[in-house]
Amino acid sequence: MLSEPLKQQIRQCHQQLKQQLPGYRARPAQNKLIAEISKIVAGEYHRQQRLGLIEAGTGTGKSLAYLLGTLPYALAQKKKLVIATATVALQEQLVNKELPFFLKHSGLHFDYTLVKGRQRYACIGRLQQLIGQPVLFTSPELSQDQATQSLLKRLLSAWQQRHWLGDRDTLAEGLPDTVWQQIQADAHICHKQHRQHLGCPFHLARAEIADSQVLVVNHSLLLSDLLAGNSVLPAPDECIYVIDEAHHLADCGRELLSASAQLTEQNVWLEKARKQLQLLQGLLPERSLKDLLKLDDLLSDFAATLKPLERSLRDYLPQWFPQASQTEYRFVHAALPKLWQQQAEPLAESSSKALNCCDRLLTELQQQLNEQPKRLRSQPQLIGDLALLRQRLEHQQQLWQLYAQPQKDIANQARWLSRETAQSPLYLHASPLSVSHKLSQLLFQPAFAVVLCSATLRLLNSFEHAKRELGLLDFAALQCLQVDSPFAYAEQAEMILPTTRCEPTAADFSQELIRLLPRYLDAKKGSLVLFASYWQMQEVAAALRQQGFSLLVQGEASRQALLDLHKSRVQGGGASILFGTQSFSEGLDLPGDLLTNLIITKLPFAVPTSPLEAAQSEAISARGGNAFVQLSLPATAKKLVQACGRLLRQEQDRGRIVILDRRLVSKSYGKAMLDTLPPFRRIIEY
């Protein structure tokens, strides 16, 4: 429960922060957020289930609200506040802007740190090795490149003088991926047990976790750590979690629990691996010979267990890939051929044993490199090659572990094969259809408190889809809250639905766009035109350029380069027109004059052609449900809300949205989809 002194502290912090915010306006929505979040985490609704699902519209000031609603209580209870976001942009905003401001003006005393994955940090030991022994570069070109050596020396000097934090995000100059991969921290190389690695950036950053009361992470690191048993972050019962951009959490979990591995042409890498083991015999101590022989045997066992599957492809491939151009085949209801199902468990077991053996050898090899580097000079690629073998084995183990799981009457996985061309190797894939049980088990049940928030959590005016996706249906004490944006939508923006001659599914819809778009591309405004398909965007762009329009088209330059050019054109008093696809409908911040004219050419329905989406639809139908209503409509409504959210980013912004999809009027679901959008002033020309 919130004590009276704690309530008073929250009010006082809020008052102090308001006084420092330039042009501050009272926000009743923000006050409500602070009050409700503080009640949830303090257990005023339920002492065990301290869970909140909150949709907070643009401009509600949710970052400040959840900091005020959680941090005073976390500090009083000596709990860690873990803030997880989906995008780097929001992480940077929190660490570089929100948290410093909060620390300076709230009157609270705390430390905060940005927790990043191991591969975002350099290993100073590896950096020094590559400077002293360029032969250790896996690429001969890099080992002989003076510019690379000079760059590495500058990095080491910057680290020693504390001008660089040792992570990729604070590099003063660009570093090619090929070079960064040579110096990044690695679990098998950058060991804390080795004295020379104790001062590496990764381990120093991890040490900060113990001293920080606020930890900022991304969804992927949070879920990976929960799956690994909390090797980095504190145990869930010691944490108050704020999951921002929570509409991404289930997809992130699904991606982490998916697996892919090569199926055919295994003999190439297996034979190479066995040759590497022979080279290692003269470089490792006698105590490791047993592991070398064992790994060689395990690789042979794995190859022998896989052989029957490869032979069976002669019969199956003509059925699964009847056309040479076909690139994917999905196993309907995740049902594998009987032989494949029988071999899945033995393959999972043998790859798991080989993986453990490989881990021991990597640890030993790195110890030898640290103790006797001269012995390994003649074989600089061995650690890299052995690490690659380990990665391959890990992929195989994860995949066959998923394939070994029996599927019930209604499958809980998507399983499929893929290839780039008819001559390319075949790859196997598996993905869970839902991660709701895992999220419930790993996060929501053990956590001290969890607040999930986003601007788009309700779909078709309901939290039910989000609750089902996230695994929150069984938590009776879950608090669901929707807080409207303070924007005066009807006064600030209008939404126009012009009459169109055909529906977007018609063959001549591109021509209809070419006819209509010039009417709405105001030469004095910053415009963004969103397309549902890349090919249609290119077709329309080519036609409009012939009419004299100057366009900035996604894919013709980097995203940042396009946005910078768009900004310079608008701020220079000119017009600018951005063309983009679905990725431009979220996370794009174009405030003020940078975007006053948003055009959505087509409702962003995802065609369920991907194996995962097809399998999800199949499972819903098998349960007697309607896949279009339960899957396609909610997903499209979410994307439409996100797209429309690009227009008004600040309280003073103004503009218009034009939607060129008549299905919002002609279809039965159109009204429900329109009602999910903010209350823009509507002009419907039908």
Buried (B, 14 or more C-beta within 10 A) or exposed (E): EBEEEBBEBBEEBBEBBBEEEEEEEEBEBBBBBBBBBBBBBBBBBBEEBBBBBBBBBBBBBBBBBBBBBBBBBBBBBEBBBBBBBBBEEBBBBBBEEBBEBBBEBBBBEBEBBBBBBBBBBBBBBBBBBBBEBBBBBBBEEBBEBEEBBEBBEBBBEBBEEEEBBBBBEEBEEEBEEEBBBBBBBBBBBBBEEBEBBEEBBBBBBBEBBEEBBBBBBBBBBBBBBBBEEBEBBBEBEBBBBBBBBBBBBBEBBBEBBBBBBBBBEBEEBBEEBBEBBEBBEEBBEEEBEEBBEBBBBBBEBBBEBBEEBBEBBEEBBEEBBEEEEEEBBBBEBBEBEEEBBEBBBBBBBBBBBBBBBBBBBBBBBBBBBBEEEEEBEEBBBBBBBBBBBBEBBBBBBBBBBBBBBEBEEBBBBBBBBBBEEEEEEBBBBBBBBBBBEBBBEBBBBBBBBBBBBBBBBBBBEEBBBBBBBBBBEEBEBBBBBEBBBBBEBEEBBBBBBBEBEEBBEEEEBBBBBBEBBEEBBEEEBBBBBBBBBBEBBBBBBEBBEEEEBEBBBBBEEEBEEBBEBBBEBBEEEEBBBBBBBBEBBBBBEBEBBBBBBBBBBBBBBBEBEBBBBBBBBBBBBEEEEEBBEBBBBBBBBBBBBBBBBBBBBEBEBBBBBBBBBBBBBEBEBBEEBBEBBBBBEEEEEE
